[in-house]
Amino acid sequence: MGKASKDRRDIFYRLAKEQGWRARSAFKLLQADETFNLLEGLTRAVDLCAAPGGWSQVLSKRMYEPRSEKDREQVKIIAVDMQGMAPIDGVTQLRADITKESTAEEIINFFDGKKAELVVSDGAPDVTGLHDWDAYMQADLLLSALSIATYILEEGGSFMGKVYRAANTSNVYLQLQRFFKDVCLFKPSASRSSSIEAFVVCRQFCMPEGHVPCNLRMEWFDKPEEALKDISGKTERTVVHLPFVAHECEYDADLSYEIDANYIPQEAVQKPLTAAYQEVLEKTKTMSLKYNSYVVYHDEEASSSEPSTSKKCNA
Ligand SMILES: C[S@@+](CC[C@H](N)C(=O)[O-])C[C@H]1O[C@@H](n2cnc3c(N)ncnc32)[C@H](O)[C@@H]1O
């Protein structure tokens, strides 16, 4: 799809470039803030799965930029992602995997004895196109984000995370209701109606009595058959219906909008530092895939990845 065509078909992609956001997803957090006042007066926040940094930009714009130099000293925002991202004023970056407990420890150290008022997570695993599987993986990532929140959120704090609405999501909703007094499902207008994506907005964090922060994914993995049966829908399961809140605005993410004939598409505000396909590019550097494909044997001799040490097959 050409840039102009994408600008026509995706109004939020176009607006993001015009307004200086690195990613169209910035609007999703802005719209959540507009609806729930999530960022009002905050000084300590965690942005999980933050790259390329659209949500961190929003946090910086709302929490850091409007403050005086003196007041900025008390602002602490940490952005965590496995990918690197270009710097943002007032935001500290941590390159780490949110499924690891060590990441929770590093975030705790960052706050220096204090706790965060907000944890947000827009994390998304690589999508396969198999909806149930994607939803399962998404739910798993959300549980990691929730686990980190249980370590670091102060009483009364808020959490927002991405979910894919699917058969197994009730299990996740139940987990969220254990920790927050107010949990609802939010659909920003920047998120296409045709997409199963939505966000849980959870307020009033309240640690259940006797709960010791831990990796909540383990509970999920302890009962894999149950989780999988839930996905296939073959067993009776608890269905949780959350209050649903939709954001409305003048633009519809599913519609195409005409652009002026003289319109010149703008460049992205910030290109990703590392492309998602970087690893594949690196691996294919030493192999010619033009006319032949190769079977690479993973023994010591072949580990140099030279085609000569691999068996060559006609494509
Ligand atoms: C949709 S993007 C986030 C966009 C971001 N909110 C923004 O506004 O720019 C999803 C991110 O999740 C990250 N991610 C996925 N799994 C992760 C994990 N286990 N730990 C850390 N980051 C992860 C990916 O690297 C990717 O950058």
The ligand as an SDF file (V2000), in Angstrom:
LIG
                    3D

 27 29  0  0  0  0  0  0  0  0999 V2000
    1.7030   -2.4340   19.4210 C   0  0  0  0  0  0  0  0  0  0  0  0
    3.3610   -2.2470   19.9100 S   0  0  0  0  0  0  0  0  0  0  0  0
    3.2510   -1.0360   21.1620 C   0  0  0  0  0  0  0  0  0  0  0  0
    3.0090    0.3270   20.6060 C   0  0  0  0  0  0  0  0  0  0  0  0
    3.2170    1.4230   21.6330 C   0  0  0  0  0  0  0  0  0  0  0  0
    2.1860    1.4250   22.6410 N   0  0  0  0  0  0  0  0  0  0  0  0
    3.2450    2.7770   20.9830 C   0  0  0  0  0  0  0  0  0  0  0  0
    2.3120    3.5540   21.1870 O   0  0  0  0  0  0  0  0  0  0  0  0
    4.2060    3.0710   20.2740 O   0  0  0  0  0  0  0  0  0  0  0  0
    3.6260   -3.7280   20.7970 C   0  0  0  0  0  0  0  0  0  0  0  0
    5.0110   -3.8450   21.4330 C   0  0  0  0  0  0  0  0  0  0  0  0
    4.9770   -4.9610   22.3190 O   0  0  0  0  0  0  0  0  0  0  0  0
    6.3230   -5.3730   22.4630 C   0  0  0  0  0  0  0  0  0  0  0  0
    6.3580   -6.6740   23.1500 N   0  0  0  0  0  0  0  0  0  0  0  0
    5.7340   -7.8260   22.7880 C   0  0  0  0  0  0  0  0  0  0  0  0
    6.0270   -8.7950   23.6640 N   0  0  0  0  0  0  0  0  0  0  0  0
    6.8450   -8.2410   24.6200 C   0  0  0  0  0  0  0  0  0  0  0  0
    7.4770   -8.7490   25.7930 C   0  0  0  0  0  0  0  0  0  0  0  0
    7.3270  -10.0210   26.1710 N   0  0  0  0  0  0  0  0  0  0  0  0
    8.2410   -7.9110   26.5250 N   0  0  0  0  0  0  0  0  0  0  0  0
    8.4320   -6.6160   26.1480 C   0  0  0  0  0  0  0  0  0  0  0  0
    7.8470   -6.0910   25.0440 N   0  0  0  0  0  0  0  0  0  0  0  0
    7.0720   -6.8920   24.2850 C   0  0  0  0  0  0  0  0  0  0  0  0
    6.8210   -5.4020   21.0340 C   0  0  0  0  0  0  0  0  0  0  0  0
    8.2390   -5.3690   21.0010 O   0  0  0  0  0  0  0  0  0  0  0  0
    6.1600   -4.1200   20.4720 C   0  0  0  0  0  0  0  0  0  0  0  0
    7.0720   -3.0580   20.4820 O   0  0  0  0  0  0  0  0  0  0  0  0
  1  2  1  0
  2  3  1  0
  2 10  1  0
  3  4  1  0
  4  5  1  0
  5  6  1  0
  5  7  1  0
  7  8  2  0
  7  9  1  0
 10 11  1  0
 11 12  1  0
 11 26  1  0
 12 13  1  0
 13 14  1  0
 13 24  1  0
 14 15  1  0
 14 23  1  0
 15 16  2  0
 16 17  1  0
 17 18  1  0
 17 23  2  0
 18 19  1  0
 18 20  2  0
 20 21  1  0
 21 22  2  0
 22 23  1  0
 24 25  1  0
 24 26  1  0
 26 27  1  0
M  CHG  2   2   1   9  -1
M  END
$$$$
